């Protein structure tokens, strides 16, 4: 939109561009990052040319403007977040571009419950960034992703309308599980050939990996609450999906694997775990029993 355009005109323009980009990137015959410009196929050459033009539009024109768009009046910020989500969904390699444009910290901040930009689009965008093929998790931890994510999970767990929070909960738990799996994998790969006499470097590597994910422990008690199928308020609108309960139980299991007893803090968490074990979901029960074994074995 022109520099003097109002917020409503910028929104209309941005939404139109976002809709067009979504259609183009979803069509393999039009958008294909793997296509070669000098290929033998005319269709492949056409796709390669269009893909190059679209990349130039995104990298040189649209994404560099996101700082300004995020600071604009509603609903412009959400439209820009939706556009970035569409791009990341179809090409995770754009995570590197967002990082280079110093947008990652701004987007991670959108996970804060107090942020006016918190939405299903913003949470799913962060999920796409986490799954971005070439982005190191270290930068995400540096911009506070672990703390923001734990705060978001706690916020969702305390929502009176559990069904309405599902659109935030599913991607949030997927991000959490991805970070925890990554840490567990790093610890496993760093195990020395002789576990009885680990090297100094191995010990320091373990400590560093656990330290950067430590803020995720704040999600332990909320996760225990999320393992319970029905919210305390009761009613059909407050029943969580079985998939969400199972995902929460998996995250709690991973926390117990990494931090043992610290994953089951005193207070309401043990009561929520007990209630979930008395429920009717065998997957949740199995995962929570494994978590309890990790806790028990740590003592």
N, C-alpha and C positions, 0 to 999 in steps of 0.2 A: 504494500500500500504506500502511497505517497507520504512524504514526511509530515505533511499537515493533516493527514487523514485522522478522523476521530476513531475512538476505540471500537465502535460498532462496525465501522468500515474495515478496520484492520482485522476484526474477528471474521467478518464475512469472507474477506480475501484469504485469510489463513486457513479457514475451514475448507474453502473451495480447493485451495492448493493441496491441503491434507487429503481430501477425498480423491483427488486426481492421482496423487502419489500412491495412495493405498491401492487403487485400481491397477496402476502401472506395475508396481512392485509385486503384486499378486499374480501377474500374468507372466509365466515363464517364457512365452514367445516374445515378450517385449522387454522383460528385465531379467538378465542372466549375467551375474558377475563373472561367471566362468567362461562366457562366450569370447571368442577371439575375433578381433576386427578383420583380420585377413583370412578368415576361415573359408572353406570351400562352399559351405551352405549360404545361400542368400539370406535365409531366415536368421541364421546364427550371426551373420554380419550385421543385419538390421538390429538384432537384439543387442549386440555389442556396442553399436553406435548410440542407440537410445540409452543404454545403461551408462555409457560414458557421459552423455549429456545430463542425465539425471543426477549422477554423482557430482558433476560440476555445479549444478543448481543447488544441491544440498550442502556441499562443502564450502562453496564460495559465497552463496547468497542467503540461504535459509538458516542453517544451524549457527553461523556466527551471530545472527540477530537474536538468538534465544535469550541472551542475558537481558536485552531490552524487553523482549516479549514477556519474560517471566515477571518483570517489574511493572508491567502494564496493568490496566484495570481488567477485572473479570468481564467476560469469560476468555479473554485473549490468552492468559497463561495456560489454561487447561487445553486450549486448542493447540498451543505450541508443544505441550507435553504429549498430547495425543499424536501429533505429527512425529515427534521423536520416537514414540513407542512403535508406530507403524514402521518407521525406518529400521529400528533395531530388531523388530520381529522378523523382518525379511532379510536383514543382513547384519548379524551380530558383530561383524568386524567394525561397524561404525562406533562401537564402544571406544575404540582408540581415538576417533575423531572427537567425540564428546570430552574425552580426557584431555586431549591437546587444547581444546577450546576452554578448558577450566570450567566445564559445566557440571562435572561429576559431583562436586561438593554442593552446588546449588540444588541439584536434583535429589541428592541424598537427604538434604534438609527438608524436602517435601514430605518425607515420611513422618515428621513430627506431628503428633495429634493436634497441636496448636496451629499447624501450617494451613493457610487457606487453600493450598494447592494439594492437600492430601486427597487422593481419589484412587479409584481402581486403575486409572491410566498411569498415575505416578508410581504406584506400587509395582505394577506390571512392567513399567519402564525400567525400574531398578532391577527387577528380576532379569530382564533382557541384558542389562549391563553386566550383572553378575555372571550370566552365562556367556557373555561376550568372549569370543575365542581368543583374543590376544591381550586381554586386560589382566594385569596382575592384581590379585586380591589385596596386596599390601597397600595400594593407593586407596582402596575402598575403606580399609580399616583406618587409614590416616585421616580420612575426612569424616570419621565417626559413624560409619555404617552400623557397627555392632551395637552401639548404644542406642542409635535411632531405631534400629529394628526391634531391640528388646522393649523399648518404650512403646512401639506400635503394637506389639503382641499383647502387652499388658493393657493397652487402651482397648483393643478389640475384645479381650477376655472380659472386660468389665462393661461392655455395651449391653444395655437391657434388651435390645432386639438382636438376638444372635443371628437370625436369618438374614437380616439386612447387612450384617457385618461380613457375611460369607465372601463377598466379592473382594474384600481386602484380606481376609484371613488366608484364603488358598494361596495367593502369590507370596504373602508374607512368610508362611510356613515353608514354602518351597525355597525361598531365599535362605531362611534359617537353616534348613536341612543341608543345602548346598555348602554353606560356610562350614558347618560342623563336619560334614563328610570330608571336605577338603582338609580340615585340620587333622582329622583322624587318619587320613591317607598320608599326610606329611609325617605324622608321628610314626606310622608303620614303615614308611620308606626310610626313615632316619634310624630305625632300629639297627644296632650293630650286629655283626655276625656272632658276637659273644654277648648275649644279654646280661650275663652275670657280671661283666666288667665293662660297662658302657664307657665310651671315650668322653672327654671333656666337651668336645664339639657337639657330640650327640646330646649330652645333657643340656647344653646351652640352647641347642636347636629346639629341643622339646619345650624348654621353659619359655622361649620366645614365641613359639606357636600357640601355646596355651595362654600366654599373657595377652596376645592381641585379640583372642576370642573371649577373654574373661568377661567383658561386659554382657555377653550373651547369657551369662548365668542369671541375670536379672529377669530373664524370661522363664526361669524354671517354675516358679509358683504359678504364673499365668498359664503356662503349658499344662500343668496338672489340672487346673480348672477347665481348660479346653478339652481335656480328655473325657470329661463328663458330657454325655449326649444332650441332656436337657439343661437349659439355663435355670438358675435358681428361681427366676420369676415364673417359670412354667409356661404352658400354652404352646400351641402348634408353631407360632411365630418365633418361639425361643428355642426351638430344637435345632441343634447343630447337625450338619450332615455327617454320616458315618465316615466319609473320606477325610473330613477335617479333624475328627476325633483321632482317627488312625495316624494322620500326619503329625498331630500334636504329640501323640504317644511316641512316634518315631524320633521326633526332635528331643523329647525328654530322655529317651533311651540313649541317644548320642551324647547328650550332656552328661548322663551318668557314666558313660564309657570314658569320657574325657576328664570329668571332675568328681566322679564317684559320689560320696555322700553330700557334697555341696549342691548336687542337682536336686536334692529333696530337702529344701529348707524347712525349718520348723514353722508352725502356724497352720494355715489351712491346706497346704499342699498335701501332707499325708492323708488328710481326710478326703480330699478330692481323688487322690489315687485309689484309696479304699473304695470310694463310691464307684469309680470307673471299673474297678475289678469286680464289683458286684453287678455290673451292667450286662448287656446282652451282646457285646461286640467281642468276638473271640480274638480278632487281630489286636485290638487295644489291650486286651487282657494279656496276650502273649508278650507284647512289647513292654508292657509295664512290669511284668514278672521278670523279664530280662534286665530291666533297669534296676529293679530291687536286688537282683543277684549281684550286679556291679556294686551297688551301695553296700550290700552285706559283706562282700568279699574285700571291700576296702578297709573294713574294720579289723 
